[in-house]
Amino acid sequence: GTLYVGTLSGLYTIKNLSGKWKIEYPYPKVKVFANNIYDILEDRNGKLWISTNKGIVKFNPDTYSFLIFNEESGLQGDEFNGNTAFTSPDGRFWFAGTHGINTFYPEAFQKSNYMPSTWISSYQINDKGFVVKQPENFHLLKNMPFERIKIELEKIFS
C-alpha cells in the first residue's frame, strides 16, 4: 500500500517495497502540490481530497488528474487549518478553514460541463458607451479577430 504524506512543501508517498521503505516526491509536475498541504482524506473510490492554502484539491493518484475547489467554488475560503479534517461515520467529509467549516459527501461532487451563457449588456468604443437592448442580437464582437479586442470584465451578479 501507499501512505500519502502532506507537508508544507508538497505531497509525498511512503511505500513498503519488499520490506524496504521508500519515500518519494512523485508529483513535481502537479504544481498545486507545491502549496501547503494540511489534510488528506481518501474517498471510497481511492481519490484523495487534499486541503491546501489554495483550496481543496480532488486528486486521482492513478491519472494525476485533479480538480481544485476554492472560495469561488463556494468554499468558506481558500485557506484551511491543519489536523482538522475527518470523515464522519456516514461518509461525510469535514474540513475546517480559516473562515468556517466545509462539509460534503465526496461522491456527490460531479464535474459539470455546463457553460453558462455570457451576455454583453453594455460596451464602450473610444470612451463612448452603448447599451445592448437585445443581447441575443448583439453581433459587433462576434466576427472581430481576437487580436483586435481588448475586453475588461466586471463581475456583477443580479
C-alpha positions in Angstrom: 0.0 0.0 0.0 0.9 3.7 -0.2 0.8 6.2 2.6 0.3 9.8 1.4 2.0 12.5 3.4 1.1 16.2 3.1 3.8 18.7 4.1 4.4 22.4 3.8 6.4 21.7 0.6 4.2 19.2 -1.2 2.8 15.7 -1.4 5.0 12.7 -0.7 4.4 9.0 -0.7 5.8 6.3 1.6 5.8 2.8 0.2 6.9 -0.5 1.6 8.6 -2.3 -1.2 9.7 -5.9 -0.2 10.4 -4.9 3.4 12.2 -1.6 2.4 10.5 1.7 3.0 10.8 4.2 0.1 9.9 7.9 0.4 9.1 9.6 -2.9 8.1 13.0 -4.2 6.2 11.7 -7.2 4.2 14.7 -8.1 6.6 17.5 -9.0 4.7 18.3 -12.2 1.4 18.8 -10.3 2.1 22.4 -9.3 -0.9 22.5 -7.0 1.1 20.3 -4.6 3.8 22.9 -4.2 1.3 24.5 -1.8 1.0 23.8 1.9 -0.9 20.6 2.4 -2.8 20.5 5.6 -5.0 17.4 5.5 -5.7 14.4 3.2 -8.8 12.3 3.1 -9.4 9.3 0.8 -12.9 8.7 -0.6 -14.4 5.3 -1.3 -13.1 5.4 -4.9 -9.5 6.0 -4.0 -9.5 9.7 -4.8 -7.6 12.0 -2.4 -9.2 15.2 -1.1 -6.5 17.5 0.0 -6.8 20.7 1.9 -4.2 23.3 1.0 -3.6 27.0 1.2 -5.3 27.3 -2.2 -8.5 25.4 -1.6 -9.4 21.7 -1.6 -8.0 19.5 -4.3 -9.7 16.3 -5.5 -6.8 14.3 -6.8 -6.7 11.0 -8.7 -3.3 9.5 -7.9 -3.6 7.0 -10.8 -4.0 9.5 -13.6 -2.5 12.6 -11.9 -5.7 14.5 -12.7 -7.2 17.0 -10.3 -9.9 19.5 -9.6 -9.4 22.5 -7.4 -12.3 23.8 -5.3 -11.8 27.3 -3.7 -13.8 30.3 -2.4 -15.1 31.0 -5.9 -16.4 27.4 -6.0 -18.4 28.1 -2.8 -16.0 27.1 -0.1 -15.6 29.1 3.1 -12.3 30.4 1.8 -9.1 29.2 0.2 -7.0 28.7 3.4 -7.5 25.7 5.6 -6.3 24.6 9.0 -4.1 21.5 9.6 -5.2 18.4 11.5 -8.9 19.4 11.3 -10.3 17.2 8.6 -12.2 14.0 9.3 -14.7 11.6 7.8 -17.9 11.1 9.8 -19.4 7.6 10.0 -21.9 8.3 7.3 -19.1 9.2 4.8 -19.3 12.9 5.0 -16.1 14.9 4.8 -15.3 17.8 7.1 -12.6 20.4 6.5 -12.1 23.3 8.8 -10.8 26.5 7.3 -9.9 30.0 8.5 -13.4 31.3 7.8 -15.6 28.3 8.7 -16.2 24.7 8.0 -16.9 22.9 4.8 -18.7 19.6 4.9 -19.8 17.4 1.9 -20.3 13.9 0.6 -17.4 13.4 -1.8 -19.4 11.1 -4.1 -22.0 13.9 -4.6 -19.4 16.0 -6.4 -19.9 15.8 -10.1 -17.9 17.8 -12.6 -20.2 20.0 -14.5 -19.7 20.6 -18.2 -22.3 23.3 -18.2 -21.1 26.6 -19.6 -23.4 29.4 -18.7 -24.3 31.9 -21.5 -22.4 35.2 -21.4 -24.2 38.3 -22.4 -22.8 41.7 -23.1 -25.2 44.3 -21.7 -23.1 47.4 -22.5 -19.8 48.3 -24.1 -17.6 51.3 -24.9 -15.9 52.2 -28.1 -13.5 55.2 -27.9 -15.0 56.1 -24.5 -18.5 56.3 -25.9 -20.9 54.0 -24.0 -23.5 51.8 -25.7 -26.3 49.8 -24.1 -27.3 46.5 -25.7 -31.1 46.2 -25.6 -31.3 42.7 -27.1 -28.2 40.7 -26.1 -29.2 37.8 -28.3 -28.9 40.1 -31.4 -25.6 41.6 -30.4 -23.1 40.7 -33.1 -20.5 43.5 -33.1 -17.7 41.5 -31.5 -18.7 38.1 -32.9 -16.6 38.2 -36.1 -13.8 40.5 -34.9 -10.4 38.9 -34.7 -9.4 38.4 -31.0 -6.1 40.2 -31.6 -8.1 43.4 -32.0 -10.3 43.1 -29.0 -9.5 44.4 -25.5 -12.1 43.2 -23.1 -12.4 44.1 -19.4 -14.9 42.2 -17.4 -16.5 43.1 -14.2 -18.4 40.5 -12.1 -21.9 41.8 -11.5 -24.5 39.4 -10.1 -28.1 40.3 -10.0 
